[in-house]
Amino acid sequence: HDDSIYGKNMALYEDEMDSTPMVSSLLNKLANYTNITQGALEHEEAESEDGIQRVTGPQMGTFIGVFLPCMQNILGVILFLRLTWIVGTAGIMEALAIVFMCCSCTMLTAISMSAIATNGVVPAGGSYYMISRALGPEFGGAVGLCVYLGTTFAGSMYILGTMEIFLTYIMPNAAVFEAKSREPTGMQNNMRIYGTFCLVIMTLVVFVGVKYVNKMALVFLSCVMLSIMAIYAGVIQSAIKHRVCLLGNRTLQNSRFDKCEKTELINNVTTPTQLWKLFCTGGIENATCDEYFTHNNLTEIQAVRGLLSGVISDNMWGHYGQYRDIVSPERASDKSDESHYVLHDVTTFFTLLVGIYFPSVTGIMAGSNRSGDLRDPQRSIPTGTIMAIATTSIIYLSCVVLFGACIEGVVLRDKYGKSVNGTLAVATLAWPSSWVIVIGSFFSCCGAGLQSLTGAPRILQAIARDGIMPFLQVFGHSKSNGEPTWALLLTAAICEIGILIGSLDHVAPILSMFFLMCYLFVNLACAVQTLLRTPNWRPRFKFYHWSLSFLGMSLSLSLMFVSSWYYAFVVILFSGCIYKYIEYRGAEKEWGDGIRGLSLNAAQYALIKLEEAPPHTKNWRPQLLVLLKLDSDLGVKHPCLLSFTSQLKAGKGLTIVCSVLEGTYMARENIKAAMAKEKTKGFCHVVVSSNQRDGFSHLIQSAGLGGMKHNSVLMAWPANWKQAESSLSWKNFIETIRETTAAHQALLVAKNIDKFPTNQDRLDEGTIDVWWIVHDGGLLMLLPFLLRQHKVWRRCKMRIFTVAQMDDNSIQMKKDLQMFLYHLRLDAKVEVVEMVRYNFYLHC
């Protein structure tokens, strides 16, 4: 027994003891490598053939558990399909700026994430758990849905990338619809059909069991690594077989001809070539040719010119183009509808490229998502994640320079490789064959799509099981082995929406928005926790600072609006609606989050500021101390008093609801429940006292804190006090009046309170009458004004009655009172009632 305890304690140092593993150990770990989350691994064990649940401890170190999964998630479809196009369009300098901005954003986010992940035990839930436990259920739910939707649309992007490689570079003849020269709808329809078919297959694979995804993880990782090595090898051993044909300064699609010549000599006879037939009609003697074809010569250049060719100077700056512009070595180009030329399929500009590129740096949460499988997550997550981001950043930055230094500009700007016989642009650089990258990128995109369909349902399941959004509870259910079936179906449906868009370039900015929102809140969580300096904020990762978190947050927000300002507004509005929904539904989860700590600090600061000086009369508002009586069952005796209190809340003042008990402390929850039922927002306070009179006296003197003290007391008129056998009730009432007067506070007494309208009632007509006999200033005027702000009293009119003696000038009094109301900006009808002296004193 003691040995097992020592073994568990020594497990803390297991990663250090295995820092130099044997080759066989490393190969075994690589053979068992997986890139799926901990929850998915548990499902795989549940689906094992023998059905035995194997309980094994965390086994993964930094390299296998964090570094490789992050590398595999970060490097992917954008690197192979769009980075060359971005370099050719934006130029090397602007492309470096795009890559640097995006990589800086993820690096700063990784630093903040490392601080959060090393502050205590790391939950096996990834970014959703980190943000929700750091910022609370409202922010956690909003950002959790953003992470879920981002991961789901990532699945759409990877599937579209898979189909683009398949239909453009592997089997172009498999297209169902023919792409017309004027509109790209044919290709988009092909992407939709094949993408939907691919989604169905991937969903079935994930539904049957994630163990099949797990078994292919090493294959997908190998494809990524081999493809990248083929790129670097191609830089050293440049391929010369790919050539580009230019007509003047216009790039031609060389899949339509075999020779870059207008005519050829066959048996001493000048014969027109296939290229000549594209632009001319008739024989050579009486040919009618395109004017541009007639007046310009054909030039054939190498697609990959090599590092020492000097092409880097031509690719240094941007060559942005308009829709349907002909791809040209020069910045100025002509428009054309001819299918013989290579055309821009979209109007390009800097911000568009940022939105398309950013998904290539996402995937930094892969290590934190698998924290439950790590031997030492508090060391592995920061080290592995930051090293993976640094490595991939170097790869991206070097690829930008190498692409611009080796590949001809027109080939870089040729998005679909039409100028090099339908070859993937980055594959023209590959060694030993372009098929290494084509096949490698195809399987890499397949693997990434499967991982997205595996991970996204589990994020949704985690949100649903937290219970913060009731409408998602159905997605918390699963199969007997824990597989989130309903969440998988919803994920597939949303993924299909992305596929129906039909374009990787249109899906990528949507994906960017959701992940940037997630990264923004990761940085916010770290900054808030750091600035609050709460006692439990003690991350083991020490290389963080609140300024870095704010910089990461600002960069994330900036990239959102740079990429697409209207998408940014939509995502922010979506997150805000989810936040308010969770807040409205009552997020009762208490996770010790930083937002509650921030509220505490803000409240403390505000109270200290209020204590410095008394409030100005302009800032005066009724701050109510509501004195409640309880019945024998500790229930609220007059619940309508709480309704009346909530109807006075237009003044936005403090409300403290109090009661006095003799000898017990059980009523606080009953009062809180009654306040919630009547929608009264305020504080509940229960005092235990030997008698009710002393208790109310203590409350009047001591309730509140600092500047947030009550200035008015609200209580009910004692019912049936004349018929009561004991005089205790009316004596307590009188003593309460004396205490309130001595404290220089306003007193509001509600008579027949049980007949007052509740919050569910609506008064369609009637008046609120104010008898202004004791001229105490504007408080009597203010109360009906506040009541009329509430929907219960909104349609009621306001009347002011004042009393005049027989020798007073009633007309002048009415004018003075109307002028007084005018200065108070109150709309009310004024009535002057004349009384004899005897009746006047009776009413006073």
N, C-alpha and C positions, 0 to 999 in steps of 0.2 A: 504493500500500500504506500509506504514511504517513497519507494523507488518511482512510483507513478507520479507522485507530487513533484519530486525532484525533476523528473522528465519534463513535466509541464513547465516548470520554472525555467529550465535550461532551453526550452523552445524559443525563448526570447532571443537567444544568441545563436540560434541555428543558422540564420542567414550569414552571420559573420564566420562561423566555423566552416561553411560550405562556399566560402568566397572563391576558392580555387578548385572547382569540381573536376573530377576525372572526365576524360573524353567520353567514356561510355555513359556517364551520368548526364552530360550535356546532350548527347544524341538521344537518350531516352526521353528527356524533357522535350526536345524538339519534336520527337515522334508523337508525343502526347499533347502537342501544342493545340490550344483552342483559343478562339477569339470571341466566344460567346460569354454572356454574363453568368454570374454565380447562380442565379435562379434557374437559368436554362440548364446549367450543369446538373442541378438537383433533379430537374425533370428527366434528364437523360438517364440518371441513375434509377429513377423510378420506372423507366421503360426498359431496363435491362432484362435480358432473357430469363434470368433465374428469379427476377422479382425481389431479390434480397437488397435491402437498403444498406449500402456500405458507408459507414461513417469514417471518413478520413479527415485528417487535419489539413490546414492550409499548407500547400507544398510549393507554391511558386515564389520565385525571387524577383528581383527588379527587371532583369533582362527578358525572361520569358513571360512574366506576368504583366508588365507595364510597357516596357520599351517596344517590344515587337508588336503588341496589339495597337499601340498608338501609331507606330510607323505604318502599319497596314491600313488603318482607318484614315490617316492623313493623306498618304500617297494614293492616288487613284485616278478616277475618270478625267478630271480636269487637266491633270498633268499630261495625259496621253492624247486627249482630244482637243483641248483648247489652249494650252499654254503657248504652243508655237504660233497660233493665230493671234493671241494677245501680244506676244513679242513683236510680230510683224506689223500689227496695227498700231500699237502704242509706241513702238520703238524700245530700244534697250533701256534708256534712261527712265521713261515713264513706267515701263513694265517693272523695273527694279523698285520704283516708288510704290507701285501697287503691291508687290510681293512684300516689301519691307513694312508697309502699313499693316497689312493683314497678319503677317507673322509677329509683328510687335504687339498687336492686339491679343493674339493667342498666348504669347509669352507672358504678358502682364496678367492675363486671366489665369494662366497656369500658376503664377506666383501667388495670386490671391487664393486660388483653389488649394494650393499646397498648404497655406496657412490654415484654411478651414479644415482640410482633411486631417491635419496633424493636431488639431485641438480636441483631444479625447479619442474615444473609440470611433473608428470610421464605419458608418453603416454601409451595408452592401446594397446601396440604392443609387449611387451615382450623383449627378448634379441635382436631381430633384430633391433627394434627401438632404443634401448639403444646404441648399438654398432654403428649403422649407424650415429646417431646424435652426437656421441662422437668422432668417428674416420673418418667420411666422407663417401660419397657414394661408393667409391671403396672398402674400407674394409667392409663397411656395406653390400654391395651386395654379396661379397665373403663369408662372415661369415653367412649372411642370408641364402644363399643356403646350407651352411653346416648344419645350424640348421634345415632347411627344410628336407634335406636328412637324417639327424640323426633322426628326428621325424618319418619320413616315414619308415626307416629301424627298428625303435623301434616298429612300428606296425607289421612289419614282424616277429620280435623276439617274440612279445607277442602272435601272432597267432601260431607260431611254438611251443611256450611253451604251449599254450592251447591244441594243437593237441597232443603234447607229453604226457600231463596228460591224455587226453582222450584215446589215443591208447595204452598207457603203463599201466595205473593204473585204468581206469574206465571200458573201453570196449576193451580189447585186441583182442577179437574175431572179432571185426569190421574191422580188417586189410584186405586189398585187396591183398597185396603182402606178401608172407611169407619171413621173414628175414632168409637168409642163414647163416650158421655158419661162413663162411669165410669172407663174405663181408656184410656191413650194408646197401647195396643199397635197399633192400626190405623195410626196415623201412623208409628210406629217400623217396622212392616213395610213401609210404602211407602218409607221412607228406606232400608231394607235392599235392597229390590229395585232401586230406581232408583240407589242408591249403588253397588251391585255393577255395574250396567250402565255407569255413568259411569266406574268404576275400570277396567273392561275397555277402554273406548275410550281413556282416558288412557294406559294401559299400552301399548296398540298404537301410539299416537302416539309415545311415548317410544322404543318398540322400533324403529319404522320409522326414526326419526331425530330427534335433538334440534334439527335445523335448523328444524323446524316450530315447536317451542316458542320458539326464538330469534326467529323472524320475528314472533311474536305478543307479544313482551315489551313493546314500546312501547305496544301496544293495552291490555295489562293495566295498565301504569303510568298511562296516560292515564285509564283508568276510575277508578283510585284517586284521582287528583288532582281530576278533575271532580266526583266524588262529594263530596269534602271541601269543595270550593269551593261546591257546591250547598247544603251545610249552613250555611256562614257566610252565604251570600246569603239563605237562608231566615230567618236571625235578623234581618236588616235588613228584608226584605220578607216578613213573616209571612203564612202561608197561613191563610185563614179558612173554607175549604170543608169541613174535617173537623170534625164535631161528635159529641159523646158523649151517649148517653141514659142517665140514671140513674133507677132506680126506688127511691125513698127514698135510701138510701146504697149501693145495689147497682148495679154496672156491668152493662149489658146488651150482648149480642152484637147489633149492629145489622145484621148480614147477614140476620137473620131477619124484618125488617120494614122498611117504607119511611118511616114517620112515627113520631116519638116522641110519640104521642098514644094515649089509650085509645079514644076515639070521634072520629068526624068527621061533619060535616054535609054530606050530599049530597042536593040537591033538597029542602032543608028537612026531611030525614029523618036522624035520628041513627043512624049506622051504625058497627058495631064495626070497629076497624082490625085489621091483621095482628097487631100487638102484643097487642091484647085477646084475640085468638083463641089466642095462645100460653098464656095463663094462665086462660082461662075456657072453659067448655063450655055449649052451649045458646044461646038467644036472649038479647037484652038484658033482657027482662022477667023471665025465669026462669033467669038465668045462675047457674052455680056457678063461682065464681072462687077463685083462690088467696088465702088470707087476707092475706098480705103485700101482694099486688097491690091488694087492695081498700082497705087502710088507708094506703097510701102514694101520694104523687103522683109524677108523672114530671117530670124536669128535664132540659133539654138545655143542655149547656155546650160551649164551644169546646175543641177538642183542643189547639190552639196558641194561647196567650193573649198571648204577646209579652213582651218584656223588662220593660216598665213595668207589668205587670198585678199584680205583687205575689205571684204564685204561688210565687216563690222561698222565701218564708217557710213555705209549706205543704210544700215538698219539702226543707227543710233537714235533717230528721232521718229516721231509718229507719222503714219500714213493713213489717216482716217478717211473713210469713204462714205458716200451716200448709198442708199438702197438702189440696186441695179447698176452701180458704177462698175466699169471694167477694171479688174485687178491689173495694176500697172507698176513698173519700176519707179515711175514718177508720182509725185503727190497729186498733180492734176490729172484727171482721167475723164473719159467720155462715158456717157450712158449708152446702153444698148439693150435691146430685147432679143438679140441673137443668141441662140444656144451654143454657138461655136466658141464663145469667149468664156473666161472664168469671171463670174460676176460676184459682187458683194450681195449677200442675201439679207443684209440688215444694215441700217444706218449706224455707224460706229461712232462712239464718243467715250471719253475717259470713264465717266461714271458707270456706263454700261459694263465696261470691262471689269470694274471693281466688283460689281454685283455678281458677275459670272465667275470671277476667280475665287471669291472668298470661300465657297464651299470646299475648295481644295485644302484649306488649312484647318477645317473642322475635324473632329474626331479626337480631340485632346482629352476627352472624358473617359476614354476606353479603359485607362488604368483604374480610375476611381470607381468605375462601374463594376469592377471585379475585385474590390478590396477584400471581400470575404475569402478569396482564394489565395491571398498573399500571406507569406510568413510574417513579414513586418511591414504592413501597409504604411505606417507613419514614416518609414524611411524610403520605401520603394516608390510610392506615388509621387512625391516631389522629384526624386532623382530620375526616375524613369520617364516621367512626363516632360520635364524640362530638357532632358537629354534628347528625347524624341523630337521635340519642337526645334531644338537647336540643329539636330541632324537634318530634319526635313527642310528647315529654312535654308541651310547651306545647299542642299540638293536643289531647291527651287531657284535660289539666287544664281547658283552656278549654271543651271539649265538655261536661265534667261540669257546669260552672257554667252554660253556655248551655242545656243540656237542662233542668236544674232550674229555670232562670229563665224558660223560654219554654213548656214543655210541661206540660199538666195531669198531676198525679200518677198518676191511674188509667190514663192512656194510657202513661206510663212503665212502670208495673208490668204492663201488658198485654203479655206477652212476644210474642205472635203477632199483635197488632193486631186482635183480634176486635171491639174496641169501636169501631174506626174503619173498619169494612167491610173487614177483612182487609188493611189497609195496614201496611207496615213502619213501626214507631213512629218511627224516625229520619227516614223518608221523609215523614212528615207535616210536618216542618219544612223540607223541601227546596224550593228555587225554581230554575227555574220550574215543575217538575212532580215529583211523587213518583217517577215512572218513571226519572228521572235516577239516583237512588240505587239503586233496585231493579235496574235493568239494570247499572249500574256495579258494584254489589257482587256481582252474579252473575258477571260476567266477571272481577272481581278474585279471587273465590274459585276460579274455574276456573284462572286463571293460577297462583295460589299452589299449588294441588294439583298441577299439571304440574311446577312447579319442585321440589316436594318429591319427586315420583317421579323427577325427573332427578338431584337431588342425593344422596338417600339411598343408591342403589346404589353411587355412587362412593365414599362414605364406607366402606361395607362392603368394597368392592374394595380400598381403601387399607389397611384393617386386615388383610385376608386376605393381601395381598402383602407385608406386613411380616413374616409368618410367625410371629407370637407366639401364635396360636391355631390349632393344626393342623386342628381340625375345620372351620375356615372356609376352608381352602385352595381348595376347589372354587369358591368365590365370587370368587376372584382371577382366574379365567379369563374371557376375553371373546371377542367376535367379532374378525375380522381387523382391524377399524378401532378396536379398543379398547373397544367398547361392552360394559359389564358385564351380559351377558344373564342369567346365573344369579343374580346379585345382584338384578337387576330382578324376576325371578320371585319370589324370596324376599320382596322388599320388597312386591310386590303381594299376596302371601299374608298377610303381617302386617298390611298396610293393610286387607285384607278383614276381619280380626278386629275392627279398630276400627270398620269400617262396620257389622258385625253387631251391635255394641253398640246402634246405632240412635239415639243421642242425642248431640248436640254437647256438652251439659252434662256427660255422663258421660265423654266422651273427653278434654275439656280438662284436667281434673285429672291424668290420666295423662301427658299431654304436658307439663304443668307440672313434674312430678316429674323427668323425664329431663333437661329443660333446666336446672332448678335444680341438679341434680347436676353437670352440666357446668360451670355458672357457679361453683359451689362450688370445683371443682378448678382452674379458671382463676385464681381469687383465691388459692388455696392455692399454686399454682405460683409466682405472683409474690411472695407473702410469703416462701416458702422461699428463693427465689433472692436476695431482698433481704436477709434476715437472715443468710444464709450469707456474703454479700459475697465471692463467688468472683471470681477475677480476670477471668473471661470475662463477667461480668454488667455490661455497659456499655450500657444502653438509650439510644437517642437521645431518646426521650420522657422528659422529666425530671420531669413533674408527677405523680409517683406516690410512695407511701409505704407501708411495710409495714402501718401501722395502717389505712389505707384498704382494703388487701387483706383484712385480718382482719375489718374491718367488713363488707365485701362477702361474705366467706365466712360470717360469723355470720348475716347477713341472709338469705342463700340457704338456709342450714340451717333458720332459723326459719320462713321462708315454706314450706318443704317440710312441716314439721309443722303449721303453721297451716292449710295447704290441705287436707291429709289425712294424719293421722298414720299410718294403716295403709298407705297407698300409699308414704309415706316409708320405713317399715320395709322394705317389699318391695323398693323400689329400692336401698336401702342394702345389704340382704342380697344382692340380685342382683349389685351391684357388688363386694361382698366375695367372693362365690363366684368371679366372673371373675378377681379379683385373685389369689386363692389358686390357681386353676387355672393361670394364667400362671406364677405362682411355682413351682408343683409341676412343670409341664412343662419348667421351666428356660428362663426368658427370657434368652437369651444375648446379646441386643442391648445394645450399649454406645453410648448416645447422649449421654454427658456430662450425665446428668440430675441434678436437684437433690436427689433422694432419696438418691442415692449420696454426694453431697456432705454431706447432712445426717447420714448414717451415719458418714462420716469425722469430722465435727465432734463428733458424740456419742461416738464411740470415743475421740477425743483427750481430750475432757472427762472421760470415765470413767476413762481411764488416769491422768490427772493426779490425780483424786480418790483413786484406789487407792494412789497413790504417797505420799499424805500420812500414812498410818498402816498398820501391818501388819494383815492381816485377823483378825477375831475368830474364836475356835475354832468358834462357831456357823456361821460362813460358810465354814468349811474344806471343801474338796471336792478329790477327786483330779484334779490337772491333769497330764495325761500327756505325757511326751516318749517317743514310740515310736521305737525305733532299729531300722530295717529294713536287711536285707542284700539285695543284688541279685545275680541270677545273671549269667552271661556275656552274656546278651542284654539286660541292663539291666532285666529284669523283676523283680517282687517275688518274693523267694525263699519267703516264708512268708505268703501272703495271708490265712490263717486268723488271723494276728496282728491284722490289721485288723478281722476279724469280731469277735474278742474285745474289741478296743478299742471298737467301736460298741456292744457289749453292756454295756460299763461306762459308757455315756454317760448313764445315769439320774442320775448325779451332777451333770450339767450343767456340768462343768468344761471347761477348755481342753484341746485335743488338738493336739499338734504332731507330725507324722509326718516323720521325718528319715532321711536316708541319706547315706553318705559315698562319694564316687567318687574314683578315682585318675586324675586328668588329664582328665576329660570332664564335660560338663554336660547330657547328653542325657536323664537319667533322670527329670527333674521331671514331665514330662507322663505318663510311664508310672506314676509313683506316684499322680498325681492321678486317672488313669483307674482304677487299682486301688481307690483310696479311694471313688470314685463307685460302682464295682461293688459294693463291700461296704457302701455307705451309711454311710461314716464321715465325719462332719462335723468338719472341723478345717483346719489349715494344713499345707501341704506345703513342706518346706525341704530343699534339697540343698546340701551343702558339698563343695567340691573340695579335697582334701588329698593330701599326698604319701603318707600311709599312713592306714589305717582307724583305728588307735588314736588318733592326734592329732585326726582329724576328729571322732570321738565325744567326745573330751575337750573340744574347742571347743564342740560342741553342748550338752553338759551345762552348761558354764559360761555360754554366751551366748544360748541360745535363749529366745525370749519377749521381752516389752517391758514395763518398768515393773511394775505389779501383775499383769499377765497373764503370769507366768512359771510354768513347770512346777514341781511339788513332788514328782513321782513319775516314775520312769523304767521303761518297759516294754520288755523285750527277750526274745528267744527263747533257750532253752538251746542251747549249741553241740552240733549233732548229730554223732555218730560221732567225738567228739574223741579217744577212746582209740585208734581205728584210724587216725587221720590221720597222714600222714607228717610234716607240719610241726606244730610246737607253737604256731604263730602264732594259731590260732583261740582256743584256751583261754587263752592269755596275754592276748589282747585282751579276752576275757571277764572275766578277773580284774582287769585294769586298769580296765575300765569299772565294776566293782563298787567298786573303791577310789575312783575319781573320784566316784561317786554318794554314797558314804559321807562323803567329805570335804566334799561340797556339802550335807550334812545333808538328803538327799532320800530318799524311800522308793524301794525297788527291787522291781519285780515281774518275776519270771522265769517264763516259760511253758515248761514242759517238754512235749515231744511235741506241740507246737502244731499240727502238721498233722492231728492226730487230734481236735482240738477241733471242736465243732459249728459249722457256718456259720450265717449269718443265715436261710437257707432251711430249716434243720432245726427240728424241734420235739421237745423231750424230754418225753414223756408221763409219765415217772416217773423215779425216781432221787433221789440226794441230793448235796448239795454239802457236802463234809467239810472242816472247818477244824481243823488240828492246832495248838492254841494252846500251843506249848511255850515259845517266847520271848515273854514277856508284854510286848508293845510297845504296849499301849493298845488302841484300838478299830479300827485300820486293818484287821486281819485279819477282824474282824466286819463291817466296812462293805463289803468287796469282794463277798462272797456276797449281801448285801442288794441291792447295785446290780445284780448279775447277775440276780437274781430279778425285777427290775422289767422285764427284757426278755422278749419273748414266747418266746424260745428256752428260757429257764430257768424260766419262770413256774410250772410245775407241779412243780418239784423242791423237795424238803424240805432243810432246813439242819440240819447236825449239828456240834456243837462238841466236840472231843476235847481233853482236857488230861491231862497226865502227872503222876502222883503217885508218890513213893517209898514204900517199904514202911512206913516209920515215920510217914507223913503221915496225917492224918484225911481219908480220901476222901469220907466223907459230908458233912463240913463244907465241903470244897472244892467239892463239887457244889452245895451250897446257896449258897455265896458266888458261884459262877459264874452260877447261875440268877438271883440278885439283881442281879448286874452286867448280865446281859442284859435284865432287867426295866427297869433304869434306862436302858439304851440303846434300849429300845422295839423289841427284836428278838425274833422268834419262832423259836426253835431248840431242838432236843433236845440235852441236855448228857450227855456220857459222860466218866467219869474212868477212865483206864487206869493200873493200877499196874505199875511196873517196878522191877527191882533197880537199884542204883546204876550198875552197869557199862552196862546197856542204856540207862539214862537219859542218860548222858554221850554214848553213841554217837548218840542221836537229837538231842542238842543240838548 
